[in-house]
C-alpha cells in the first residue's frame, strides 16, 4: 500500500495529526519522571490513534476503552499507593489525554483534548522551570493554538504556515499583558505546587550525616547547588571552602551532628550574639549567593563568614560550630549576601568549654586506629602529630577514588590498614578519628570545595559534584584550624576540582566521543564556550525570572511609586504623548492618497465660496452644478470644472500611473478663488 503524502491528506486527517503532534510535544517532557509503563502506554495509544487516522479505520469501541482505562487507573494506584497528589494526578491526566484521543467523535471532544493539553503544559512546570522547559512549552502552546484554530475554519483553510503565524501573532498580542501581570500581579511565597508531601520532591544535597560512600555518590551529580557573584576579585580555588554541616558524633561507622543535649556554652553564645568569635585580618570578601532549593535548612558561605546574612521571609540562625541555617526549610531559590574573612582565628583565646565533645570516640571501635593515635601522643607538638598523619597519607600508597571497596564494622581500621582507597569522607573521617585518639580536639566539616567560574556572566557555579569533607582541629593560640587530608593524597582535587583528581569515564562509554570532548587532555574550547553560554543563559533566567520573589516585586513597586513623584517623569510622559500624537498625525497623512487630499481641499474651498458639495454628489455632477450656478469668475469656474473632470477620470477609470496628475490638480486648485 502506498503511503499517502501528508500534504495531500483530507482536512480532518491533517487537523487530527496536527493535534496528535501538539499533544506529543506536551507529553514528551513527562517521560522524565513518569513510570516507564505509563510512557509506553501513552506512546502506544498515540501511535494507535495515528494509524487509525492515516488508514481511515473506525475508533475502538467502549468495550475496549473502558477496561483499558480502568486498568491504567489501577496501575497508577498500585504505583503511587494513592490517586491524589502531584505525581499520581499528573500520571492520570497524561493517561486521560492519551485515551481521549481514541474517543474523539464530535467537535466538542477535540476541544476537550486541546484544553487538557493546555493544562498539561502547566504541569510540566511542577517538575522543571528552566528556560529550556519554558521555550519548549511556548512552542507547545503555539502548536496547540494552531490546532485549535484549524478546527474553527469553515470553507477554505489557510496553509499550515499561515495558521502558525496567526497563532504567533495572537501570542505576541498577549505577551505585553502577560509581562504586566508577571511584574505587578501579587506573588505568593512557596513552590508552584503546594500539596503536603510532594510539593518539594526529593532533592540531592548534603545531609546531617556522613558514612563511607555518601559523598562519593553525591559527587557524581552534576546538579547546581548554588551560584556566587563576587563583588570584587574571585579568590583562588584553594580558598573556596564553602562551610556546611559540622559533624562531631561518631558511632564507629557514621558521623552525625551533635545532639542539642551535647551542645555547650559556645552554642548559646553564638545564638545570643549572632556574631562569630573571630579574630580576623585583612578586608572581607563580599559576595552574593543564589542557593538552589534542596528542602533542607543549610546556608553555605566561605570560611569564615563575618556575621549572619540578613534575609526576609526566612531568618538565619547560627550554631556554636559556625553552621548557618534557616528557621524553615529552603523550598524555593534563595538569595543572600555574605562577607567572609579568608584569614581568621576561631576561638583561639582558650580551649573551648565543650572541647570534651570533640575528643569522644566510640568504645570497642577501630582498635588499631586508637592504638596509632595513642602512639602519636608521644610527640609533644600537636602540629607534628598532624603532619605525621598527613605524611603517611602522602607516602603510603593511599588512593583517591569514587569507587572505594566496602568496609566492615571497624571502617576506620579497614580503610587505614586495609583498602587504603577512599573518597574525601574516608580521609576526613579517619583523620579526625586519629586526631581524637591523639588527644587533639577535632571534627568533620562538610560542604563544598571549589566551583566553576563562568567568564561570560562572572558567576561561580558550585555543583553537587563539588561536595567535600575536611577536618578542623583545635590548636593552642590558633583556634580551630582547617586541615584537608584529601589534599595530602590528591592535591589536584583542591587545585583543579574532581575532574582533575579522578579519571573520568568516556561519555556514554564511547572513547571517540571522549576524545572529541577533550583535546590533548584539555576540554574542547568550542564546547567549553557553548557550555558557558548555556550556563549564563540559565543563570540569567534563574536570577531575573524564577527568582522574582515577592520581596523583589515589592522593591520594584516601591521604586516605581517613588519615580512617579519625581518631576522628571511627568515631563517624559508629556514628551512621549506629543511624540505619539505627531506619529499618529504623520501616519494618517501618509495613509491618504495625495490626489484624494487635493480633492478634499477643493471641496472645502468651494464650500467657503457658497458651493458646498452634497454628500451624494459625485465629481461629475458637482462640476455641472458649478457651471450652472455661475457664482465663480470664468477662470476659477473653468479651473474647478477641469479639476473635477480630471479627478473623476482618475477615480473611476482603470488606475494607471500618472506622475503629473497631483501637480496639475494642485495648479488648478490654486486658480479657484
N, C-alpha and C positions, 0 to 999 in steps of 0.2 A: 504494500500500500504506500503510495507516495505521500510524503509529508506535505501538509498544506503550509504555504508561506504565511507567516503571521500577519504580514501587511495586507493579505487578501482575505483574512478571516471576516466573517459577518460581525456586525457591530456588537451583538450581545456576547459573542465569544471573546472578542477583543477586550471589551469592558470587564468581563469576568476575569480574564487572565491578568489585566492590569490591577484589579483588586487583589488577586492572589499574590502578585509580586509585591504590592504595598504591604500586605499582611506578613509576608515572609520577611521583609526588611524590618518590620516592627518586632516580630517574634525571634529573629536570629540572635540578638544580644542575650535573650533569656536562657539560651542553651548553656551559658557560662555558669549558671547557678541552679538550673533545674535538674532533677534526676534524669539520668540517661534515658530511661524508658519513656518519660514524658516528651522529651525532644524527639525520639524516634517515632513515637506515635503521632505527634503533630506533623512531622515531616512526611510520614506515610499518608496521613489524611489529606494534606495539601497536594501531594502528588496524585492521589486518587481523584481529587476534585479537578485537577488539571487534565488528567486523562479523560474524565467524563466530558469536560468542555471541548477538548480537541476532537474526540471521536463522536460527539453528539449523542451520547448514551443517556439513559434515564438515571435520575437520582436514586440512591438506595432507599428502600422502604424503611418505615419507622421500626419495623420488627428487627431490623439490624442495628439501627442507630441507637435505640433506647437501651438495649443490653450493653452496647459498646460504651455509651456514656456512663451508665451505672457502674460498669466495671472500672472505668477510669476514675470515677469518684471514690470507689472503694480503694483503688490503688493509692490515691492521694491520702486517704485516711490512714492506710497502712504505713505509708512512707513518713508522714509527719505526725501521726498519732493525734491529729486534730484536723478540723476543716476551717478553723479560724486562724487569724494571724496573717502576717505578711507573706511568708513563703507558701503556705498552703493556699491562701487566697489567690496569689499570682498564678500558681500552678493550675488551679481550677479555671481561672479566667483564660489562660492560654489554651487549655483544652476546649473550653467553651467556644472560643473563636474558631478553632480548627474544626470542631464538629458542626458549627453553624454553617460553615462553607458547604457542607453536604445537605443542608436543609434550606437552601435559598430557592423558594418557589415564587415569591412575589417581590415586587419592587421594594416593599417595606423591609423585607429580610436583608436586602442589600445595604440599606441604610443602617440597620441594626449592626451588621458586621463592621461598617465604617466607624460607627460611634464606639463600638467595643475596641476597635483598634486605636482610636484616639485615646481611650483610657489606658490601654496597654502602653502607649507612648509614655504616659506619666509614670507607670510602674517601673520603667527602666531606670528612672532616677532614684528609685528606692535603693538601688544597689550601687550605682556609679553615677557621679555627677561631673565627670571630667569634660573637657572641651570636645574630645572625640565623640563621646556619647551625645553631647548637645548637637554637634554637626550631623551625626547620623540620624538623630530624631527629627531634626529640621528637614532633612531630606525625606524622611518617612512621612512627615506632615504634608510636604509638597505633593508626594505621590498620592496620599490619601485624598487631599483636596482635588487632585486631578481626576482620580477615580470617581469621587462623589460628583464632580461636575459632569463627567461623561454620562452619568445616568440621568442628568437633568435635561439634556438637549433633546429637542424634538425636531424631526426633519434631518437636514444635513448637519453632520457633526464636523467641527473643525479638526484639522490634523492633530495628532498627539502633541507635537512640539508646540503648537499654538495653545492647546489646553494647558500644557505645563507652564508656559509663560504667563497665561492668565492667572493660574494659581500663584505663581511667584509674585505677580503684581498685587494680588489680594493680601498675601503675607506682608509685602512691602508696605501697603497702606496700614496694616495693623501694627507694624513694628514701632512707630512712634508712640502709640498708645501703650504698648507693652513696656517700652522703656520708661515712660512716665510712671506706670504702675510699679515697675521694679524699683525705681528710686524713691518714690513717695508713698506707696501703699504701706500701711503699718506692717512691720515684720514681727514674727514671733520667735521666741527662743526655742532651742531644741532641734532635733533632727526632723527630716521631712516626714518620716514615718514614726508615729508615736505610740503604738500599742506596747504595753509592757512585755518584756520577754524577748522581742525580736526587733525592737526599734534600733538597737545598736548591736548588730551581729558580732560574732567572734572576730576579733582583730588580732593580728600579730603585734607583739611588743614585749618589753621587759616585764618580768613578773617579780614578786617579792621573794622568790626562792631561786636557788641555783644548785643544780645537780649535774653530774657529768653528762654531756651531750645536749643540754638545753640550749646554751648559747650557740653551739655548733649548728643546731637545727635552725635557729633564728637567723644566723649569719648567711644562710642560703636564700633568704628572702630579699628580693630587690625593692620591696615597697619603701616608700619615703616615710621616715619617722618625723622629721621636721626640717625646715629651711631657715637659714640665718642670713640676715643682712647686716653687715658690719658698718658702723658709722666712722670708718677710718680704715687703715690698712688691715688686711686679713693676717692673723697670726700664722706662724709656721705650723705645719701639720703635727709636729711632735708636741705642740702645746694645746692641741684641740682635744681635751678630755672633758666630755660632757657628763657631768655627775648625775647619777640617778639613785636607785635604792642602795642602801648600805646594809650589808649582811654581817651579823655578828654571832648568831647562834648556830652551832654545828652538831648534828646528831650522829656523825660517823659517815654520812653519805650526802646529806642535803644541807646547804647553807640557807638560813632564813633570817629575817629581820628580828631584832629583839622585840619581845612582847612588851606591852605597856608596863607590866609589873617589874620588868628588868631595867627600865629607864630611870635614870637618877637625876641629880640636880642640874646637870648640863642641859638635859631636855627641858626642864621647867624654865631655866634661864633663857634659853633660845626662844621658847614660845612666848615668854613675857616681854622680852626686849625687841623681838622681831629683827634683831641685828645679830651678825655673827661675831664671835670673839676673835677678830682678826688683827694681826699686825701686818701692815701692807707696805709696799714700796712701789714707787712709780705711779703713773696715771692708769686708771682703769680702762679696759676695753669696753666700748659701748656698742650694743648690737640689739637687733630685734629678732625674736624667734617666732616663727609661724608653725605651731605644733599641729600635726595631723591627729584626728580623733582616734583614740585607742581604747576608749571606755575604761580607762584607769585614771589615777589622780596624780601622775608624776609630771613634774615640770623639770626640764633639763636646762642646765646652764654650765658655762665653763667654770672650772675650778680656779678661783673661788669667787662666788657672787658676793657683791658688797652688801646687798640687802634684798629683801623680798620684792618681787615685781608688783606694781600696782595694777590690778585688773578689775574691771567692772563686771558684775554678774556672777563671779566665782572667785571668792577670796583665796589668797595663798597663805600657806602656813609653813612653819619651819620646825624641823626636828633637831635634837641635840647632835645628830650625826651629819648635820648640814644637808638634809634632804628637803627639797622643796616639793610640796604637794598642794593640791586644791581641796576645798571642802567637799565639792561634788565631783563625780566622775566627769571626765572630759569627753562629751559625746559629740562635739562639733569642733571645727577648726578654731584654734585659739591663738591669739597673737599677744605677745607681751615683750616688754623691753627690760634688759638687764645690763648691769655694769659689773664686770668681773676683773679681779686682780690676778695676773699671772704669777707675780711674785708675792708670796704671803707666808705668814706663820699662823697656824691654827692651834689655839690652846697651848701656847709654848711656855706660859708662865710657870706652870706647876703640873705635876701628874694629875690627870683628870680624876675626879672623885669616883667615877664609875669605871676606873681602869680594870678592876677585877673582872668586869663583864667581858673585856677584850683579851683575857687570858684563859678563859674557860675552855676545857677540852672534854669530850665525852669519855666516860670511864670504859676501860677494856676495849679501846678502839685504836687501830693502827699502831701497834706496839713498836714496830721498827722506826717509824717516824718520831714517836715520842722519845725513844732512846737517842736518836740522832739529835733532837732538839736539846736534850739534857747534856749531851756531849758538847754542843755549841756554847753552853753556859760557861764552859771553861775559858772561853775567850772573853776577856774583861770588857772590851769595847763593843757596844751593841752594833755600831756601824760595820765592824769587821765581821760580826756574825752574819749580818745581812749580806755582805759582799761574798762571804764563803758560800752561802746557798746559791747566789746568782752565778758565781764562778762554776759551781757544779752544773748548773743548767746549761752554761755555755760550753763546757768542755766534755761532758759525759754522754754525748750522742743522744740527747733528747730530740724529739721530732715534733714539729708543729703541724697538725693535720686536722682536717674537718671530719675525718672518719676514724676516730680512735677505737681501739678494741674495748669490749665491755669489761667492767671492773667488778670485783666481788664485794664482799661485805666490808673489808678494810680497803676502801677505794684509794686512800692516800698512799698506803703501802704498795698497793697493786700498781699505782702509777709511777711512784718514785723508784721502786726496786724491781718492777716487772716490765710493763709495756713501754714506759718512757716515751709514750706517744700520746699527745692530747691537744686540746684547744685551750683558749685562754682561761676557761673556768678551771681546767685541771691545774694549770700553773699557778694561778692566783690562789685557789683553794689550798693546794699543797704548801705554797709559800707561807700563807697565813698560819696554817697548822704548825709548820716548823717554827715560825717566829713565836707563837704562843708557847710551844714546848720549850723554846729557848729563853723564855721569860720576858719577851718584848710584847707589849700590847699591840694587837694587830686586828684588822678587819678587812673584809672584802668589799670593794666598791664596784658596782655595776653601772653601766651606762653605755656611752658610745664614744668611739675614738676616731677622729679624722673627719672626713667629709669631702665632697667634690665641689670645687668652685666652678660655676658657670660664668665664663668671661662675657657672655652676651648680656646678662642682666645683673651680674655681681652677686648673686645669691649662692650661698654654700648649702648644698643638699646633703643631709645626713640620712642614710638609709638603714634599714634593719640589718643589712649585711655589715654595717659598721658597729654592731653591738659588741661590747668588750667588757672584760672584767680585769681589775687590777687590785692592788693591795695598798693599805695605809698602815704605817707603823708609827708608834709614838716614841720620839726620842727627846731626851732632855735638852732644853733650850732651843729646840727646833719645832716641837709640837708634832702634829700629825703630818707625816711626810709621805708623799705618793711614791710607791715602788711598783714598777710594771715588770713582773717576771717574764712576761711574754717577750718583751723587748730584748731580754738576755738570750732567748732561744731564737727568735725570728725578728730581728730589728726591722726587717722590711715591712712587717705588719704595721708598725708605727710610722715609718717613713713614707710608705707608698700605699698602704691600705691592704685589705685582704687579698686582692688580686696579685699584689706584688710578693706576698708571702706564701700563698698556697697555689700549686699548679692548677690551672683551670681546665676543665674538660672541654673538648670541642663542642660548639653549639650543635645540639640535636645529634651529637655523636658523629658529625661529619668533619673529617680532618680538613678537607678542602675549604669548607666554609670557615673554619677557624683560621686558616692561612689568609683568607680574604679579609677577615675582620682584623687580623693582626699582621702587620708587615714588618719583617725583621725584628720581631719581638715587641714592636710598638703598635698601638692601635691605629687603624686606618684613619688618616686625617679627615677624609671626607665623611666617614661615618661618625667620627667624633663631633665634627661641626654640625651634622644633622641631629645628633643626639642633644647637643647643646641647644639648638634651635627649638626642638620639640620640648625640651625641659623648660626653656624660658617661656614658651607659649603656655604650657601647662601651669607654670608658676604664676604668670600674669592672670590667667583665668581664675586660679585659686585666690589670688590676692584681691582682685577687683570685682569678681562676680560671686564666687562661693563664700568669700569671707566678708561680704557686705552685710555686716551684723546690724542688729537694732541700734547698737551704740554708734556705729559709723553713720547710720541713717540719721540719727538724732543730731550728730555733729554737722552733717551736711545741711539738714533743715535749718539748724541754728545759724549756720554761716549764710544760708540763703536769706533768712529773715534779717540778719544784720546788714546784708548787702542792699536789701530793699529800702533801708533807712538812709543809705548813702546817697548824697545829692547827685553823684555821677550816674547812678543807674537810671533815674528818670530822663536825664539828658540823652543817654544811649537809647532808651526806649523811644523817645520822641524822634531822634535821628533815624532809628530803624523804621518807624512808621512812615516818615517822609520818604525814605528811600523806597519802601514797598509801594507807596502811593504813586511815586514817579514811575516805577517799573510797570505798575498796572496801567497807567495812562499811556506809557510808551507801547505796551503790548496791545492795548486797544487800538491805538492809531495804526500800529503795524497790521492789525487784523482787518482794517477797512481798505478796500481797493482804492487807489488814488483817483480813478475815474468816478467811482461812486461818491467819494468825498467831494469832488468838484460839483457833481450833480446836486448833492445836499446843499452846498454853498450857494448855487444858483437859485434853488427853491427858496432858501432863506432870504436872499437879496430881493427876489421878485415879490415875496410876501411883504416886505417892507415897503415896496412900491405899489401895494394895493392889488397884487395879482397872486394871491396865495393859491397853492395847488390843493385840489380836493384829494381826500385820501384814496378815492377810487379812480383817480385820473392818471392815465399813462402819459409818457413823454410826448407822443404824437398828438393826442387830444389837447394836451396842455399848450403845445405850440400853436395849434389852430385857434384856441381861445385867446391867446395873447395877441395874435394878428387881428382878430375880430374886435378886441377891446379898444385898440388904438390909443392906449394910455402912455405908451413909451415913444420916445423920439425915434424917427425912422432908423437911425443907425443902431440904437440899442435894441429896437424890436427885431431887426434883421439878425443881429448877433445872437439874441436869445433864441430865435427860431432855428438858426443854423446849429446852435449848441444842442438843442433838444433833438433835432433830426439826427445829428451825428451820434448822440448818446443812445437814441432808440435803435439805430442800426447796430451799434456795438453791443447793446444789451440783449437784443432779441435775435440777432443774426448769429450764425455759427461763429464761435470765437476764433479770431486769428490775431496773431501778434501785430500790434501797431504801436511802435515806439513813439510816434509823434502825436498820438491822439491826446494824451494828457496835456501836452504843451499847447496844442491847438485849442482845446477846451478852456484851458487857463487863459489864453489870449482873448477868446470870445467872452469869457466871464468878466474880464476887465473892462469890456466895452458896454456892459449892461449897467447903465447909470440912470 
